[in-house]
Amino acid sequence: MVPCGSREAVVTVISYENGIMSGYLQHPRLDKKEKLQSLSQMVLLLNSLMDLENCPNPPPPFVHPEYNGEEGKEVFRIQILFREHYTLQGKFVWQNEKREFVFHSVLELLQLLDEMLAE
């Protein structure tokens, strides 16, 4: 188990159709927005970012992009609290709807995201 300070990524979904996502991910350890073409790519990127964590040193400061109400875009903040047994636990905030959810595994995170984006 690797507990540490705030590990937060911001995911902006531009499109989601038949389980295929297009968007980008922002994180304090990335120099620029990282393009995403699937939910599995998002999970692999989050996991590789966790590998870069040098606990207990906090990550560099991160300026959160503001949700400006762009039509057709969904914005999520994913906060990873723990990584244990090669899965992630944490919470995510759906910026558009101002709703917050807790997830206990990557599978649960993927199911929640799919349910929300498919609506």
Phi and psi restraints in degrees (range 20) as a CNS / XPLOR table:
assign (resid 1 and name C) (resid 2 and name N)
       (resid 2 and name CA) (resid 2 and name C) 1.0 -122.7 20.0 2
assign (resid 2 and name N) (resid 2 and name CA)
       (resid 2 and name C) (resid 3 and name N) 1.0 86.3 20.0 2
assign (resid 2 and name C) (resid 3 and name N)
       (resid 3 and name CA) (resid 3 and name C) 1.0 -83.0 20.0 2
assign (resid 3 and name N) (resid 3 and name CA)
       (resid 3 and name C) (resid 4 and name N) 1.0 147.9 20.0 2
assign (resid 3 and name C) (resid 4 and name N)
       (resid 4 and name CA) (resid 4 and name C) 1.0 -159.5 20.0 2
assign (resid 4 and name N) (resid 4 and name CA)
       (resid 4 and name C) (resid 5 and name N) 1.0 -169.4 20.0 2
assign (resid 4 and name C) (resid 5 and name N)
       (resid 5 and name CA) (resid 5 and name C) 1.0 -68.3 20.0 2
assign (resid 5 and name N) (resid 5 and name CA)
       (resid 5 and name C) (resid 6 and name N) 1.0 -167.9 20.0 2
assign (resid 5 and name C) (resid 6 and name N)
       (resid 6 and name CA) (resid 6 and name C) 1.0 -64.9 20.0 2
assign (resid 6 and name N) (resid 6 and name CA)
       (resid 6 and name C) (resid 7 and name N) 1.0 125.2 20.0 2
assign (resid 6 and name C) (resid 7 and name N)
       (resid 7 and name CA) (resid 7 and name C) 1.0 -120.2 20.0 2
assign (resid 7 and name N) (resid 7 and name CA)
       (resid 7 and name C) (resid 8 and name N) 1.0 103.0 20.0 2
assign (resid 7 and name C) (resid 8 and name N)
       (resid 8 and name CA) (resid 8 and name C) 1.0 -129.7 20.0 2
assign (resid 8 and name N) (resid 8 and name CA)
       (resid 8 and name C) (resid 9 and name N) 1.0 133.9 20.0 2
assign (resid 8 and name C) (resid 9 and name N)
       (resid 9 and name CA) (resid 9 and name C) 1.0 -119.9 20.0 2
assign (resid 9 and name N) (resid 9 and name CA)
       (resid 9 and name C) (resid 10 and name N) 1.0 150.7 20.0 2
assign (resid 9 and name C) (resid 10 and name N)
       (resid 10 and name CA) (resid 10 and name C) 1.0 -113.5 20.0 2
assign (resid 10 and name N) (resid 10 and name CA)
       (resid 10 and name C) (resid 11 and name N) 1.0 123.6 20.0 2
assign (resid 10 and name C) (resid 11 and name N)
       (resid 11 and name CA) (resid 11 and name C) 1.0 -111.3 20.0 2
assign (resid 11 and name N) (resid 11 and name CA)
       (resid 11 and name C) (resid 12 and name N) 1.0 126.1 20.0 2
assign (resid 11 and name C) (resid 12 and name N)
       (resid 12 and name CA) (resid 12 and name C) 1.0 -111.0 20.0 2
assign (resid 12 and name N) (resid 12 and name CA)
       (resid 12 and name C) (resid 13 and name N) 1.0 120.9 20.0 2
assign (resid 12 and name C) (resid 13 and name N)
       (resid 13 and name CA) (resid 13 and name C) 1.0 -99.2 20.0 2
assign (resid 13 and name N) (resid 13 and name CA)
       (resid 13 and name C) (resid 14 and name N) 1.0 120.0 20.0 2
assign (resid 13 and name C) (resid 14 and name N)
       (resid 14 and name CA) (resid 14 and name C) 1.0 -88.2 20.0 2
assign (resid 14 and name N) (resid 14 and name CA)
       (resid 14 and name C) (resid 15 and name N) 1.0 -40.7 20.0 2
assign (resid 14 and name C) (resid 15 and name N)
       (resid 15 and name CA) (resid 15 and name C) 1.0 -148.6 20.0 2
assign (resid 15 and name N) (resid 15 and name CA)
       (resid 15 and name C) (resid 16 and name N) 1.0 152.8 20.0 2
assign (resid 15 and name C) (resid 16 and name N)
       (resid 16 and name CA) (resid 16 and name C) 1.0 -150.5 20.0 2
assign (resid 16 and name N) (resid 16 and name CA)
       (resid 16 and name C) (resid 17 and name N) 1.0 112.6 20.0 2
assign (resid 16 and name C) (resid 17 and name N)
       (resid 17 and name CA) (resid 17 and name C) 1.0 -142.4 20.0 2
assign (resid 17 and name N) (resid 17 and name CA)
       (resid 17 and name C) (resid 18 and name N) 1.0 126.1 20.0 2
assign (resid 17 and name C) (resid 18 and name N)
       (resid 18 and name CA) (resid 18 and name C) 1.0 54.4 20.0 2
assign (resid 18 and name N) (resid 18 and name CA)
       (resid 18 and name C) (resid 19 and name N) 1.0 39.3 20.0 2
assign (resid 18 and name C) (resid 19 and name N)
       (resid 19 and name CA) (resid 19 and name C) 1.0 81.7 20.0 2
assign (resid 19 and name N) (resid 19 and name CA)
       (resid 19 and name C) (resid 20 and name N) 1.0 2.3 20.0 2
assign (resid 19 and name C) (resid 20 and name N)
       (resid 20 and name CA) (resid 20 and name C) 1.0 -103.0 20.0 2
assign (resid 20 and name N) (resid 20 and name CA)
       (resid 20 and name C) (resid 21 and name N) 1.0 122.6 20.0 2
assign (resid 20 and name C) (resid 21 and name N)
       (resid 21 and name CA) (resid 21 and name C) 1.0 -108.3 20.0 2
assign (resid 21 and name N) (resid 21 and name CA)
       (resid 21 and name C) (resid 22 and name N) 1.0 144.9 20.0 2
assign (resid 21 and name C) (resid 22 and name N)
       (resid 22 and name CA) (resid 22 and name C) 1.0 -130.5 20.0 2
assign (resid 22 and name N) (resid 22 and name CA)
       (resid 22 and name C) (resid 23 and name N) 1.0 134.7 20.0 2
assign (resid 22 and name C) (resid 23 and name N)
       (resid 23 and name CA) (resid 23 and name C) 1.0 173.9 20.0 2
assign (resid 23 and name N) (resid 23 and name CA)
       (resid 23 and name C) (resid 24 and name N) 1.0 -152.3 20.0 2
assign (resid 23 and name C) (resid 24 and name N)
       (resid 24 and name CA) (resid 24 and name C) 1.0 -151.8 20.0 2
assign (resid 24 and name N) (resid 24 and name CA)
       (resid 24 and name C) (resid 25 and name N) 1.0 161.5 20.0 2
assign (resid 24 and name C) (resid 25 and name N)
       (resid 25 and name CA) (resid 25 and name C) 1.0 -123.8 20.0 2
assign (resid 25 and name N) (resid 25 and name CA)
       (resid 25 and name C) (resid 26 and name N) 1.0 138.3 20.0 2
assign (resid 25 and name C) (resid 26 and name N)
       (resid 26 and name CA) (resid 26 and name C) 1.0 -120.0 20.0 2
assign (resid 26 and name N) (resid 26 and name CA)
       (resid 26 and name C) (resid 27 and name N) 1.0 141.2 20.0 2
assign (resid 26 and name C) (resid 27 and name N)
       (resid 27 and name CA) (resid 27 and name C) 1.0 -152.5 20.0 2
assign (resid 27 and name N) (resid 27 and name CA)
       (resid 27 and name C) (resid 28 and name N) 1.0 149.9 20.0 2
assign (resid 27 and name C) (resid 28 and name N)
       (resid 28 and name CA) (resid 28 and name C) 1.0 -58.8 20.0 2
assign (resid 28 and name N) (resid 28 and name CA)
       (resid 28 and name C) (resid 29 and name N) 1.0 -26.8 20.0 2
assign (resid 28 and name C) (resid 29 and name N)
       (resid 29 and name CA) (resid 29 and name C) 1.0 -87.8 20.0 2
assign (resid 29 and name N) (resid 29 and name CA)
       (resid 29 and name C) (resid 30 and name N) 1.0 -2.9 20.0 2
assign (resid 29 and name C) (resid 30 and name N)
       (resid 30 and name CA) (resid 30 and name C) 1.0 -100.9 20.0 2
assign (resid 30 and name N) (resid 30 and name CA)
       (resid 30 and name C) (resid 31 and name N) 1.0 139.1 20.0 2
assign (resid 30 and name C) (resid 31 and name N)
       (resid 31 and name CA) (resid 31 and name C) 1.0 -72.6 20.0 2
assign (resid 31 and name N) (resid 31 and name CA)
       (resid 31 and name C) (resid 32 and name N) 1.0 -29.4 20.0 2
assign (resid 31 and name C) (resid 32 and name N)
       (resid 32 and name CA) (resid 32 and name C) 1.0 -145.2 20.0 2
assign (resid 32 and name N) (resid 32 and name CA)
       (resid 32 and name C) (resid 33 and name N) 1.0 175.0 20.0 2
assign (resid 32 and name C) (resid 33 and name N)
       (resid 33 and name CA) (resid 33 and name C) 1.0 -64.0 20.0 2
assign (resid 33 and name N) (resid 33 and name CA)
       (resid 33 and name C) (resid 34 and name N) 1.0 136.2 20.0 2
assign (resid 33 and name C) (resid 34 and name N)
       (resid 34 and name CA) (resid 34 and name C) 1.0 -101.2 20.0 2
assign (resid 34 and name N) (resid 34 and name CA)
       (resid 34 and name C) (resid 35 and name N) 1.0 123.1 20.0 2
assign (resid 34 and name C) (resid 35 and name N)
       (resid 35 and name CA) (resid 35 and name C) 1.0 -68.8 20.0 2
assign (resid 35 and name N) (resid 35 and name CA)
       (resid 35 and name C) (resid 36 and name N) 1.0 137.6 20.0 2
assign (resid 35 and name C) (resid 36 and name N)
       (resid 36 and name CA) (resid 36 and name C) 1.0 -118.3 20.0 2
assign (resid 36 and name N) (resid 36 and name CA)
       (resid 36 and name C) (resid 37 and name N) 1.0 140.4 20.0 2
assign (resid 36 and name C) (resid 37 and name N)
       (resid 37 and name CA) (resid 37 and name C) 1.0 -123.9 20.0 2
assign (resid 37 and name N) (resid 37 and name CA)
       (resid 37 and name C) (resid 38 and name N) 1.0 2.4 20.0 2
assign (resid 37 and name C) (resid 38 and name N)
       (resid 38 and name CA) (resid 38 and name C) 1.0 -165.3 20.0 2
assign (resid 38 and name N) (resid 38 and name CA)
       (resid 38 and name C) (resid 39 and name N) 1.0 161.5 20.0 2
assign (resid 38 and name C) (resid 39 and name N)
       (resid 39 and name CA) (resid 39 and name C) 1.0 -67.2 20.0 2
assign (resid 39 and name N) (resid 39 and name CA)
       (resid 39 and name C) (resid 40 and name N) 1.0 -36.3 20.0 2
assign (resid 39 and name C) (resid 40 and name N)
       (resid 40 and name CA) (resid 40 and name C) 1.0 -66.7 20.0 2
assign (resid 40 and name N) (resid 40 and name CA)
       (resid 40 and name C) (resid 41 and name N) 1.0 -36.4 20.0 2
assign (resid 40 and name C) (resid 41 and name N)
       (resid 41 and name CA) (resid 41 and name C) 1.0 -62.9 20.0 2
assign (resid 41 and name N) (resid 41 and name CA)
       (resid 41 and name C) (resid 42 and name N) 1.0 -38.7 20.0 2
assign (resid 41 and name C) (resid 42 and name N)
       (resid 42 and name CA) (resid 42 and name C) 1.0 -60.6 20.0 2
assign (resid 42 and name N) (resid 42 and name CA)
       (resid 42 and name C) (resid 43 and name N) 1.0 -46.1 20.0 2
assign (resid 42 and name C) (resid 43 and name N)
       (resid 43 and name CA) (resid 43 and name C) 1.0 -64.5 20.0 2
assign (resid 43 and name N) (resid 43 and name CA)
       (resid 43 and name C) (resid 44 and name N) 1.0 -43.4 20.0 2
assign (resid 43 and name C) (resid 44 and name N)
       (resid 44 and name CA) (resid 44 and name C) 1.0 -63.2 20.0 2
assign (resid 44 and name N) (resid 44 and name CA)
       (resid 44 and name C) (resid 45 and name N) 1.0 -39.2 20.0 2
assign (resid 44 and name C) (resid 45 and name N)
       (resid 45 and name CA) (resid 45 and name C) 1.0 -66.5 20.0 2
assign (resid 45 and name N) (resid 45 and name CA)
       (resid 45 and name C) (resid 46 and name N) 1.0 -44.7 20.0 2
assign (resid 45 and name C) (resid 46 and name N)
       (resid 46 and name CA) (resid 46 and name C) 1.0 -58.9 20.0 2
assign (resid 46 and name N) (resid 46 and name CA)
       (resid 46 and name C) (resid 47 and name N) 1.0 -41.8 20.0 2
assign (resid 46 and name C) (resid 47 and name N)
       (resid 47 and name CA) (resid 47 and name C) 1.0 -65.5 20.0 2
assign (resid 47 and name N) (resid 47 and name CA)
       (resid 47 and name C) (resid 48 and name N) 1.0 -41.0 20.0 2
assign (resid 47 and name C) (resid 48 and name N)
       (resid 48 and name CA) (resid 48 and name C) 1.0 -67.9 20.0 2
assign (resid 48 and name N) (resid 48 and name CA)
       (resid 48 and name C) (resid 49 and name N) 1.0 -32.3 20.0 2
assign (resid 48 and name C) (resid 49 and name N)
       (resid 49 and name CA) (resid 49 and name C) 1.0 -67.3 20.0 2
assign (resid 49 and name N) (resid 49 and name CA)
       (resid 49 and name C) (resid 50 and name N) 1.0 -34.4 20.0 2
assign (resid 49 and name C) (resid 50 and name N)
       (resid 50 and name CA) (resid 50 and name C) 1.0 -64.4 20.0 2
assign (resid 50 and name N) (resid 50 and name CA)
       (resid 50 and name C) (resid 51 and name N) 1.0 -34.3 20.0 2
assign (resid 50 and name C) (resid 51 and name N)
       (resid 51 and name CA) (resid 51 and name C) 1.0 -62.8 20.0 2
assign (resid 51 and name N) (resid 51 and name CA)
       (resid 51 and name C) (resid 52 and name N) 1.0 -27.9 20.0 2
assign (resid 51 and name C) (resid 52 and name N)
       (resid 52 and name CA) (resid 52 and name C) 1.0 -79.1 20.0 2
assign (resid 52 and name N) (resid 52 and name CA)
       (resid 52 and name C) (resid 53 and name N) 1.0 -15.3 20.0 2
assign (resid 52 and name C) (resid 53 and name N)
       (resid 53 and name CA) (resid 53 and name C) 1.0 -60.7 20.0 2
assign (resid 53 and name N) (resid 53 and name CA)
       (resid 53 and name C) (resid 54 and name N) 1.0 133.8 20.0 2
assign (resid 53 and name C) (resid 54 and name N)
       (resid 54 and name CA) (resid 54 and name C) 1.0 -117.0 20.0 2
assign (resid 54 and name N) (resid 54 and name CA)
       (resid 54 and name C) (resid 55 and name N) 1.0 69.0 20.0 2
assign (resid 54 and name C) (resid 55 and name N)
       (resid 55 and name CA) (resid 55 and name C) 1.0 -61.8 20.0 2
assign (resid 55 and name N) (resid 55 and name CA)
       (resid 55 and name C) (resid 56 and name N) 1.0 145.1 20.0 2
assign (resid 55 and name C) (resid 56 and name N)
       (resid 56 and name CA) (resid 56 and name C) 1.0 -89.3 20.0 2
assign (resid 56 and name N) (resid 56 and name CA)
       (resid 56 and name C) (resid 57 and name N) 1.0 9.7 20.0 2
assign (resid 56 and name C) (resid 57 and name N)
       (resid 57 and name CA) (resid 57 and name C) 1.0 -66.7 20.0 2
assign (resid 57 and name N) (resid 57 and name CA)
       (resid 57 and name C) (resid 58 and name N) 1.0 129.6 20.0 2
assign (resid 57 and name C) (resid 58 and name N)
       (resid 58 and name CA) (resid 58 and name C) 1.0 -72.6 20.0 2
assign (resid 58 and name N) (resid 58 and name CA)
       (resid 58 and name C) (resid 59 and name N) 1.0 155.3 20.0 2
assign (resid 58 and name C) (resid 59 and name N)
       (resid 59 and name CA) (resid 59 and name C) 1.0 -69.5 20.0 2
assign (resid 59 and name N) (resid 59 and name CA)
       (resid 59 and name C) (resid 60 and name N) 1.0 163.7 20.0 2
assign (resid 59 and name C) (resid 60 and name N)
       (resid 60 and name CA) (resid 60 and name C) 1.0 -63.2 20.0 2
assign (resid 60 and name N) (resid 60 and name CA)
       (resid 60 and name C) (resid 61 and name N) 1.0 159.1 20.0 2
assign (resid 60 and name C) (resid 61 and name N)
       (resid 61 and name CA) (resid 61 and name C) 1.0 -58.8 20.0 2
assign (resid 61 and name N) (resid 61 and name CA)
       (resid 61 and name C) (resid 62 and name N) 1.0 145.9 20.0 2
assign (resid 61 and name C) (resid 62 and name N)
       (resid 62 and name CA) (resid 62 and name C) 1.0 -127.7 20.0 2
assign (resid 62 and name N) (resid 62 and name CA)
       (resid 62 and name C) (resid 63 and name N) 1.0 125.3 20.0 2
assign (resid 62 and name C) (resid 63 and name N)
       (resid 63 and name CA) (resid 63 and name C) 1.0 -92.8 20.0 2
assign (resid 63 and name N) (resid 63 and name CA)
       (resid 63 and name C) (resid 64 and name N) 1.0 116.0 20.0 2
assign (resid 63 and name C) (resid 64 and name N)
       (resid 64 and name CA) (resid 64 and name C) 1.0 -73.3 20.0 2
assign (resid 64 and name N) (resid 64 and name CA)
       (resid 64 and name C) (resid 65 and name N) 1.0 130.9 20.0 2
assign (resid 64 and name C) (resid 65 and name N)
       (resid 65 and name CA) (resid 65 and name C) 1.0 -67.1 20.0 2
assign (resid 65 and name N) (resid 65 and name CA)
       (resid 65 and name C) (resid 66 and name N) 1.0 139.4 20.0 2
assign (resid 65 and name C) (resid 66 and name N)
       (resid 66 and name CA) (resid 66 and name C) 1.0 -82.3 20.0 2
assign (resid 66 and name N) (resid 66 and name CA)
       (resid 66 and name C) (resid 67 and name N) 1.0 138.4 20.0 2
assign (resid 66 and name C) (resid 67 and name N)
       (resid 67 and name CA) (resid 67 and name C) 1.0 -76.3 20.0 2
assign (resid 67 and name N) (resid 67 and name CA)
       (resid 67 and name C) (resid 68 and name N) 1.0 119.2 20.0 2
assign (resid 67 and name C) (resid 68 and name N)
       (resid 68 and name CA) (resid 68 and name C) 1.0 -106.9 20.0 2
assign (resid 68 and name N) (resid 68 and name CA)
       (resid 68 and name C) (resid 69 and name N) 1.0 17.8 20.0 2
assign (resid 68 and name C) (resid 69 and name N)
       (resid 69 and name CA) (resid 69 and name C) 1.0 74.2 20.0 2
assign (resid 69 and name N) (resid 69 and name CA)
       (resid 69 and name C) (resid 70 and name N) 1.0 23.7 20.0 2
assign (resid 69 and name C) (resid 70 and name N)
       (resid 70 and name CA) (resid 70 and name C) 1.0 -62.6 20.0 2
assign (resid 70 and name N) (resid 70 and name CA)
       (resid 70 and name C) (resid 71 and name N) 1.0 126.9 20.0 2
assign (resid 70 and name C) (resid 71 and name N)
       (resid 71 and name CA) (resid 71 and name C) 1.0 -66.8 20.0 2
assign (resid 71 and name N) (resid 71 and name CA)
       (resid 71 and name C) (resid 72 and name N) 1.0 138.0 20.0 2
assign (resid 71 and name C) (resid 72 and name N)
       (resid 72 and name CA) (resid 72 and name C) 1.0 86.0 20.0 2
assign (resid 72 and name N) (resid 72 and name CA)
       (resid 72 and name C) (resid 73 and name N) 1.0 -1.4 20.0 2
assign (resid 72 and name C) (resid 73 and name N)
       (resid 73 and name CA) (resid 73 and name C) 1.0 -114.4 20.0 2
assign (resid 73 and name N) (resid 73 and name CA)
       (resid 73 and name C) (resid 74 and name N) 1.0 134.1 20.0 2
assign (resid 73 and name C) (resid 74 and name N)
       (resid 74 and name CA) (resid 74 and name C) 1.0 -110.3 20.0 2
assign (resid 74 and name N) (resid 74 and name CA)
       (resid 74 and name C) (resid 75 and name N) 1.0 136.9 20.0 2
assign (resid 74 and name C) (resid 75 and name N)
       (resid 75 and name CA) (resid 75 and name C) 1.0 -121.8 20.0 2
assign (resid 75 and name N) (resid 75 and name CA)
       (resid 75 and name C) (resid 76 and name N) 1.0 128.8 20.0 2
assign (resid 75 and name C) (resid 76 and name N)
       (resid 76 and name CA) (resid 76 and name C) 1.0 -125.2 20.0 2
assign (resid 76 and name N) (resid 76 and name CA)
       (resid 76 and name C) (resid 77 and name N) 1.0 139.4 20.0 2
assign (resid 76 and name C) (resid 77 and name N)
       (resid 77 and name CA) (resid 77 and name C) 1.0 -103.5 20.0 2
assign (resid 77 and name N) (resid 77 and name CA)
       (resid 77 and name C) (resid 78 and name N) 1.0 121.1 20.0 2
assign (resid 77 and name C) (resid 78 and name N)
       (resid 78 and name CA) (resid 78 and name C) 1.0 -108.0 20.0 2
assign (resid 78 and name N) (resid 78 and name CA)
       (resid 78 and name C) (resid 79 and name N) 1.0 117.8 20.0 2
assign (resid 78 and name C) (resid 79 and name N)
       (resid 79 and name CA) (resid 79 and name C) 1.0 -108.3 20.0 2
assign (resid 79 and name N) (resid 79 and name CA)
       (resid 79 and name C) (resid 80 and name N) 1.0 114.1 20.0 2
assign (resid 79 and name C) (resid 80 and name N)
       (resid 80 and name CA) (resid 80 and name C) 1.0 -91.8 20.0 2
assign (resid 80 and name N) (resid 80 and name CA)
       (resid 80 and name C) (resid 81 and name N) 1.0 118.6 20.0 2
assign (resid 80 and name C) (resid 81 and name N)
       (resid 81 and name CA) (resid 81 and name C) 1.0 -94.0 20.0 2
assign (resid 81 and name N) (resid 81 and name CA)
       (resid 81 and name C) (resid 82 and name N) 1.0 -37.5 20.0 2
assign (resid 81 and name C) (resid 82 and name N)
       (resid 82 and name CA) (resid 82 and name C) 1.0 -145.2 20.0 2
assign (resid 82 and name N) (resid 82 and name CA)
       (resid 82 and name C) (resid 83 and name N) 1.0 153.9 20.0 2
assign (resid 82 and name C) (resid 83 and name N)
       (resid 83 and name CA) (resid 83 and name C) 1.0 -129.5 20.0 2
assign (resid 83 and name N) (resid 83 and name CA)
       (resid 83 and name C) (resid 84 and name N) 1.0 117.1 20.0 2
assign (resid 83 and name C) (resid 84 and name N)
       (resid 84 and name CA) (resid 84 and name C) 1.0 -139.2 20.0 2
assign (resid 84 and name N) (resid 84 and name CA)
       (resid 84 and name C) (resid 85 and name N) 1.0 135.0 20.0 2
assign (resid 84 and name C) (resid 85 and name N)
       (resid 85 and name CA) (resid 85 and name C) 1.0 53.7 20.0 2
assign (resid 85 and name N) (resid 85 and name CA)
       (resid 85 and name C) (resid 86 and name N) 1.0 43.6 20.0 2
assign (resid 85 and name C) (resid 86 and name N)
       (resid 86 and name CA) (resid 86 and name C) 1.0 60.0 20.0 2
assign (resid 86 and name N) (resid 86 and name CA)
       (resid 86 and name C) (resid 87 and name N) 1.0 28.4 20.0 2
assign (resid 86 and name C) (resid 87 and name N)
       (resid 87 and name CA) (resid 87 and name C) 1.0 -135.8 20.0 2
assign (resid 87 and name N) (resid 87 and name CA)
       (resid 87 and name C) (resid 88 and name N) 1.0 163.5 20.0 2
assign (resid 87 and name C) (resid 88 and name N)
       (resid 88 and name CA) (resid 88 and name C) 1.0 -109.3 20.0 2
assign (resid 88 and name N) (resid 88 and name CA)
       (resid 88 and name C) (resid 89 and name N) 1.0 144.9 20.0 2
assign (resid 88 and name C) (resid 89 and name N)
       (resid 89 and name CA) (resid 89 and name C) 1.0 -128.0 20.0 2
assign (resid 89 and name N) (resid 89 and name CA)
       (resid 89 and name C) (resid 90 and name N) 1.0 144.1 20.0 2
assign (resid 89 and name C) (resid 90 and name N)
       (resid 90 and name CA) (resid 90 and name C) 1.0 171.7 20.0 2
assign (resid 90 and name N) (resid 90 and name CA)
       (resid 90 and name C) (resid 91 and name N) 1.0 -149.5 20.0 2
assign (resid 90 and name C) (resid 91 and name N)
       (resid 91 and name CA) (resid 91 and name C) 1.0 -143.3 20.0 2
assign (resid 91 and name N) (resid 91 and name CA)
       (resid 91 and name C) (resid 92 and name N) 1.0 158.5 20.0 2
assign (resid 91 and name C) (resid 92 and name N)
       (resid 92 and name CA) (resid 92 and name C) 1.0 -136.7 20.0 2
assign (resid 92 and name N) (resid 92 and name CA)
       (resid 92 and name C) (resid 93 and name N) 1.0 150.7 20.0 2
assign (resid 92 and name C) (resid 93 and name N)
       (resid 93 and name CA) (resid 93 and name C) 1.0 -117.2 20.0 2
assign (resid 93 and name N) (resid 93 and name CA)
       (resid 93 and name C) (resid 94 and name N) 1.0 125.3 20.0 2
assign (resid 93 and name C) (resid 94 and name N)
       (resid 94 and name CA) (resid 94 and name C) 1.0 -87.8 20.0 2
assign (resid 94 and name N) (resid 94 and name CA)
       (resid 94 and name C) (resid 95 and name N) 1.0 101.7 20.0 2
assign (resid 94 and name C) (resid 95 and name N)
       (resid 95 and name CA) (resid 95 and name C) 1.0 -59.2 20.0 2
assign (resid 95 and name N) (resid 95 and name CA)
       (resid 95 and name C) (resid 96 and name N) 1.0 -42.3 20.0 2
assign (resid 95 and name C) (resid 96 and name N)
       (resid 96 and name CA) (resid 96 and name C) 1.0 -61.0 20.0 2
assign (resid 96 and name N) (resid 96 and name CA)
       (resid 96 and name C) (resid 97 and name N) 1.0 -41.2 20.0 2
assign (resid 96 and name C) (resid 97 and name N)
       (resid 97 and name CA) (resid 97 and name C) 1.0 -101.2 20.0 2
assign (resid 97 and name N) (resid 97 and name CA)
       (resid 97 and name C) (resid 98 and name N) 1.0 -3.3 20.0 2
assign (resid 97 and name C) (resid 98 and name N)
       (resid 98 and name CA) (resid 98 and name C) 1.0 53.6 20.0 2
assign (resid 98 and name N) (resid 98 and name CA)
       (resid 98 and name C) (resid 99 and name N) 1.0 47.3 20.0 2
assign (resid 98 and name C) (resid 99 and name N)
       (resid 99 and name CA) (resid 99 and name C) 1.0 -120.0 20.0 2
assign (resid 99 and name N) (resid 99 and name CA)
       (resid 99 and name C) (resid 100 and name N) 1.0 147.8 20.0 2
assign (resid 99 and name C) (resid 100 and name N)
       (resid 100 and name CA) (resid 100 and name C) 1.0 -125.4 20.0 2
assign (resid 100 and name N) (resid 100 and name CA)
       (resid 100 and name C) (resid 101 and name N) 1.0 139.1 20.0 2
assign (resid 100 and name C) (resid 101 and name N)
       (resid 101 and name CA) (resid 101 and name C) 1.0 -134.5 20.0 2
assign (resid 101 and name N) (resid 101 and name CA)
       (resid 101 and name C) (resid 102 and name N) 1.0 148.9 20.0 2
assign (resid 101 and name C) (resid 102 and name N)
       (resid 102 and name CA) (resid 102 and name C) 1.0 -106.1 20.0 2
assign (resid 102 and name N) (resid 102 and name CA)
       (resid 102 and name C) (resid 103 and name N) 1.0 139.5 20.0 2
assign (resid 102 and name C) (resid 103 and name N)
       (resid 103 and name CA) (resid 103 and name C) 1.0 -125.9 20.0 2
assign (resid 103 and name N) (resid 103 and name CA)
       (resid 103 and name C) (resid 104 and name N) 1.0 145.0 20.0 2
assign (resid 103 and name C) (resid 104 and name N)
       (resid 104 and name CA) (resid 104 and name C) 1.0 -109.6 20.0 2
assign (resid 104 and name N) (resid 104 and name CA)
       (resid 104 and name C) (resid 105 and name N) 1.0 -2.9 20.0 2
assign (resid 104 and name C) (resid 105 and name N)
       (resid 105 and name CA) (resid 105 and name C) 1.0 -160.7 20.0 2
assign (resid 105 and name N) (resid 105 and name CA)
       (resid 105 and name C) (resid 106 and name N) 1.0 164.6 20.0 2
assign (resid 105 and name C) (resid 106 and name N)
       (resid 106 and name CA) (resid 106 and name C) 1.0 -64.0 20.0 2
assign (resid 106 and name N) (resid 106 and name CA)
       (resid 106 and name C) (resid 107 and name N) 1.0 -39.0 20.0 2
assign (resid 106 and name C) (resid 107 and name N)
       (resid 107 and name CA) (resid 107 and name C) 1.0 -60.3 20.0 2
assign (resid 107 and name N) (resid 107 and name CA)
       (resid 107 and name C) (resid 108 and name N) 1.0 -43.2 20.0 2
assign (resid 107 and name C) (resid 108 and name N)
       (resid 108 and name CA) (resid 108 and name C) 1.0 -64.0 20.0 2
assign (resid 108 and name N) (resid 108 and name CA)
       (resid 108 and name C) (resid 109 and name N) 1.0 -40.8 20.0 2
assign (resid 108 and name C) (resid 109 and name N)
       (resid 109 and name CA) (resid 109 and name C) 1.0 -60.5 20.0 2
assign (resid 109 and name N) (resid 109 and name CA)
       (resid 109 and name C) (resid 110 and name N) 1.0 -45.6 20.0 2
assign (resid 109 and name C) (resid 110 and name N)
       (resid 110 and name CA) (resid 110 and name C) 1.0 -64.0 20.0 2
assign (resid 110 and name N) (resid 110 and name CA)
       (resid 110 and name C) (resid 111 and name N) 1.0 -40.7 20.0 2
assign (resid 110 and name C) (resid 111 and name N)
       (resid 111 and name CA) (resid 111 and name C) 1.0 -63.7 20.0 2
assign (resid 111 and name N) (resid 111 and name CA)
       (resid 111 and name C) (resid 112 and name N) 1.0 -44.2 20.0 2
assign (resid 111 and name C) (resid 112 and name N)
       (resid 112 and name CA) (resid 112 and name C) 1.0 -63.2 20.0 2
assign (resid 112 and name N) (resid 112 and name CA)
       (resid 112 and name C) (resid 113 and name N) 1.0 -45.6 20.0 2
assign (resid 112 and name C) (resid 113 and name N)
       (resid 113 and name CA) (resid 113 and name C) 1.0 -61.6 20.0 2
assign (resid 113 and name N) (resid 113 and name CA)
       (resid 113 and name C) (resid 114 and name N) 1.0 -43.1 20.0 2
assign (resid 113 and name C) (resid 114 and name N)
       (resid 114 and name CA) (resid 114 and name C) 1.0 -62.5 20.0 2
assign (resid 114 and name N) (resid 114 and name CA)
       (resid 114 and name C) (resid 115 and name N) 1.0 -43.6 20.0 2
assign (resid 114 and name C) (resid 115 and name N)
       (resid 115 and name CA) (resid 115 and name C) 1.0 -60.4 20.0 2
assign (resid 115 and name N) (resid 115 and name CA)
       (resid 115 and name C) (resid 116 and name N) 1.0 -43.6 20.0 2
assign (resid 115 and name C) (resid 116 and name N)
       (resid 116 and name CA) (resid 116 and name C) 1.0 -70.1 20.0 2
assign (resid 116 and name N) (resid 116 and name CA)
       (resid 116 and name C) (resid 117 and name N) 1.0 -43.3 20.0 2
assign (resid 116 and name C) (resid 117 and name N)
       (resid 117 and name CA) (resid 117 and name C) 1.0 -74.8 20.0 2
assign (resid 117 and name N) (resid 117 and name CA)
       (resid 117 and name C) (resid 118 and name N) 1.0 -25.5 20.0 2
assign (resid 117 and name C) (resid 118 and name N)
       (resid 118 and name CA) (resid 118 and name C) 1.0 -76.5 20.0 2
assign (resid 118 and name N) (resid 118 and name CA)
       (resid 118 and name C) (resid 119 and name N) 1.0 -17.0 20.0 2
